[in-house]
Amino acid sequence: MNLTGATLPGRENLAGVMPSALAAIGALEGETPFEFPASPRACVVLVDGLGYHQLHGRLGHAPNLRAFGADRSISTVVPSTTAAGVTALGTGLMPGQTAMAGYALRVPDTNTVFNLIAWNSPMARPERWQTQPTVFETSSADLVKIQPQKYVGSGLTRAGLRGGRTVVAENLPARVDATVNELRAGADLAYLYWDKIDATGHKYGWTSEQWIAELERFDAEFGRLVRTLPPGTLVVLTADHGMVDVSERVDVRDFDELALDVDVVAGESRAVQIYTAAPRDVADRWRAFFDDDAWVVTKSEAIEAGLFGPVTDFTERVIGDVFTFPKGTLAIVDSRFQSPGAIGLIGVHGSLTEQEMHIPLAVDVI
């Protein structure tokens, strides 16, 4: 096993953010990974896809974030993807304990792949798949999620964010207004999520003008949020992952040495999960094929390296038998299992590079 150069989750990772915010407002006792300033209330903002390196590459377009002090980075979890990251935030646990270990995984005892965001399989129910309690379920504080209607009761919400109260707000200005109103009305913690930076990066790439424009829109509303929240509010801004723009794709279908002994390919193009009865043989062939262009590890090697944190028996059973994490700007796809839309994404994530694993953590009491 060779993970030289890989960015692995450290003690200061995304899973510690929400417990630390709760401790700061007096709603959680005991030691937490971060020591946030004490405050009577908190606003936790998660910006999907706003990686630390991407933000700092375009920080001149984000004066409000720059003024707030977005100069600290922590790591997300593995794989560096939304289902894993959002659930880590919502539960305070890493993917090895939640089984939310990828964008797509195999339905147990089948050769069918299901999506952990869309949750498009009747054979895998969110509450039975992810059985760990969320902070929204266990806290006695008044916790509120600010979400668009499509996320209320969605599979990912039921898996990683169930519990607490929900206020529906669609666009970003409406979500900012709802967050401010809830905290002014006495809520202890409001969770605000924004997804358009990630969606824009997928479609156009994070180096695009469209991505910059979306960053500018978010920055303006973040500035308004900070200016209008009640004084003394702890504001915590972070993200679930970063992103790279793809310049090369390898399709597993086109290479016999990659397809041999492979039952199902799941995960995503920067965190490929291979289901196979011959993991060592498959791993050896994939290592020989990709050489220094990807990290390739078996399931047992990944668990031993601590990629997913502590791993439950259920997680060990449902994750892939071989993991391949591309380096550079390579994407590994499989047109036998993936849609043309998924294959054609420009901005992607999931791997162990700094660009995908490093996320911002900006904290202040306003």
N, C-alpha and C positions, 0 to 999 in steps of 0.2 A: 504494500500500500504506500502510495506517495502522494501526499497532499501538500507538498512544498509550494508555497506561494498562495495557498488558499486562505481566505478570510473566514475564520470560524467564530461562532457566537461566543462572546466572553460573558463574564458576570454581569456587565452592564449591557443588557440587551433589551429589546422591545418588550419582552414579557414582564419586565420589572416596572414599567411606566405606570400602569393603572394602580397596582398596589401601593406604589410610592405616593401617587397623588391622593389616594384615600388616606394614607397615613398622615399626610400633610394637613388634611382637614379634620383629623382626629377620628376618622371612621374606620381605622384599622390599627391594631396594636402589633407590636413586635418589630423586628428588624426588617428593613426593606432595602432593595438594591441601590436606590437613590435617596438622597436626603434633600427633598424639596422644601422650600420655605413654608413655615406654618401659615395657614390662612383659613378663614371661615368657610370658603367655598372654592371650587376649582372648575376650570374649563379645559378639557383635554381635546385638542384638535389633531386629527390624523389626516394627513394629505397623501392620498394614494399615489405612489410613484415618485414622490418628491425626494429622491435620494440626496445624500449630503453632497456628493461630488457634482451632481447635476445642478443643484441649487447654487453651489459656489461657482460653478462655471458660468452662471447667468445672474449672479447676485446684483449686478448693476441694474437689472430690471426689477428688483424687488426691494425698494427703499424701506418699506415698513418692516419686512423680515430682517433686513440688515440692521435697522435701528433697534429691533427687539433683541438682537444678539444671537442669531442663528449660526454660531461659530463652533459648536460642540457636536461631535459625532459619536454615536454608539452603533452597535451592530443590530441588525434584524435577526431573524431566526432562519433556519434551513428547512426547506428551500426558501429562498428569498422571493416569496410570492404572497398574494393577497390573502388567500384562505388561511394559510399558516400564520401570517402576521396579524391579521385582525383577530383571529382566535387567541393568539398569544397575548395580545393586548387585553382581550375581554376576559380571559381566565387567569392571567398571570402565570401561565404554564407554557412550556415549549412543546413543539409538535410531537415529540416522542410520547408525551402523556395524553395528548388530545386526539391523536391519529389524524389530525388535519395537516397532513404531511405532503401537500402538493396541490397543484391546480386540478389534476385529474388522477384518479386511482382506479384500480380494478375492483369491480363488484366481487366480493368473496365467492369462491367456488364457481366462477364463470369466466368467460373471456370477453366480458363487456366492461367498458370503461365509463365511469360517470364523473361528472364535473362537480367539484366541491364548492363552487359558487352558485351555479344554476341548480344543482342538486337534482339532476334529471334522471334519476333511477328510482322506481318505486320499491326496489329491493334494499335500499339503503336510506333509512330515516335519520335525519340529523341528530335527534336526541338519543338514538340508540348507538349511533356511530361515535359521537362526541359526548361522553357521559360525565365528564368533569364539570363541577359547578362553575358558573361564571361569577365574576365579582358583582354583577348586577343582581344575581339571584341571592347571594349570601350576605350582602351588605344591608345593614338596617338604615343606612343613609338614604336620602331621596336622590336617586340617580336617574337621569333622564337622557335618552338618546334622541338626537335630532336627525331624522331620516326622511328621505323621500318615500312616497307610498309603496313603490316597488320593492323596497327593502324590508318593509314591515311584514314579518312572518316568513321572510325568505329562508331558504335552507341555511345560508351562511349566518344570518341573524339568529336563527334557532340553534345553530351549533355553537357559535362563539360569543353571542351577545344577548342571549335570552335573559329575561328578567328586567326589573326596573320599569320605568315609564317610557313611553315613546311620544314624541311630538312630530307630526308630519310637516315637512317643509321641503319644497321641491328645489328651487334654484338656490344659488349661493347667498344672495342678499336675504332671501327668506329664511335660510338656515341661520344666518348671523342674527337676524332679528329675533328668531325663536330662541336662540341660545341666550341672548341678552335678556329677553323677557323672562325666561325661566329662572335665571340666576337672580334677577332683580326681585322675582316673586318668592324667592326663598329656597330654590333647589340647592342641594349641597354640591352636586357635580353635574355638569352637562358635557356630553360627548358629541362633538361635531366632526362629521366625516365628509371629505370632499374627494370626488373621484375623477374629475374631468382632466386633471393634469396627466394621470395615468392613461386615460382613454386617448388623449391627444398624442401622447408619446407612442402608444401602440400603432396608431394610424399613420402618423407623420414622422416619428422619430423625435427624440428629445433634443436633437440639435436643430430642429426645424424652427422656422419663424412662427408657425402655429403654436408650438410648445411655449415659446417665449410669450406670445400673446396671452395664452392661458395662465402662465405664471403671473403676468402683470395683473390680470383680472383677479386672481386669488389674492395677490399681495394687497391690492386696493381694499378688498373686503376684509382681509385680516387686520389691516390698519384701522378700519372702521370698528371692527370687533373690539380691539384693544382700547379704542377711545371711548366706547360706550358701555363697556361692562362696568358693574358696580365697583367702586374703589375697594381694594383689598382682595381682589380675585386672583387666585393663582392660575396663571395661564401656562399650559404645557403644550408645545407644538412638536410633533414628530411625524414619521412616515412609516410605511410598511416595507418598503424596498426601494432600491434605485433602479437603474435601467441602462442597457447598452443598445446602440443601433446596429442592426445586423448588416454585415457586408458579404457573408457567405452562408449558404445552406447546404447541408448534406442530408439526402433523403435515404433513410434506412432501406426502403423498398428497392433501391437501385443497386445495392451491394450485397451479394450473397453471403459474404463473410460477416456482415452485420445482422442479416436476417436469420441466419442459421440458429436453430434451437430457441428462437424467440417466440413465445406464445402471444404476448401482448406488450405493446409499448404505451406507457401512460406518462404522467408527469406533464412536462412541457418542454419547449425547445431548448431551454437553458438548464433544465433539471430533469433529464430523461430517466424514467423508471422502467426497467425491463423486468418482465415476469418470465421466468424460465425455470426448467427443471435442471439445468446445467449451468449454474451461476459462475463457477470458476472458469469453465471453458468459454462462456460468452464474455466474461470480463477480460480474459486473456486476449481474445480476438479483437475486442473493442479497444483495448490498450494498444495493441499492435497497429490497428488501423489509424487511431487518432494521435498516437505518440504523445507529443508534448502539447497538443491542441486541446486536451480535455483531461480532467481528473476522472478516473474510472475506479469505482470501489464496489465491492460486493456489499450486500446487506450487513453481514456480520462485521465487515471492516468499517462500514459507516457507523454502526452502533458502537463499536469499540472506540472509534475516534471521537465519539460524543457529538456527532453532527446534529442530532435531534434532541439532545439532553437525555434524561432518563427515559427509557422506552418500556411501555407496557407490553404484555403478551399480545393484546389485541393489535396494537400498532405494529409490532413485529410481524404479525400474521398478514396484515393488509398492505404494507408498503412493498415496493418492488424488490426483486432479488439482486439486481445490479443497478447502480446509479451512475450516470454519466453527466458531469458538469462541464460544459464547454468553457474554454478560456477565450480571451480576445473578443472578437465580434462574430463568432461562429454560432450558428443555430443548427441543431440536429432535429429533423422532422421525420415523420413517417406518414406518407400519404395513404397508407392502408388504414390508419386509425384516426388521422387528423383531418379536419375540414380545410378547404383551400383558404378560408379566411384566417384560420389559426396559423397556417403555414406562412402566409404572406405578411404577417405583422412585421413592422419595421423596428419598433422599440420593443425589446423583450427583457425578461429577467428570470431569476430563479437560481442562478449559479453562485459560486463562491468567490467571485471577484470583488475587489473593494468597491467598484462602481455599483454593484448590486447589493452588497451587504451593508455598506455604511449608510446610516440614516441620520438626519439631524435630530438633536434634542435641544430645544430652546425653552427656557424656563424663567419666569419672572412673576412677581406679584405687582399688579398694576394699580 
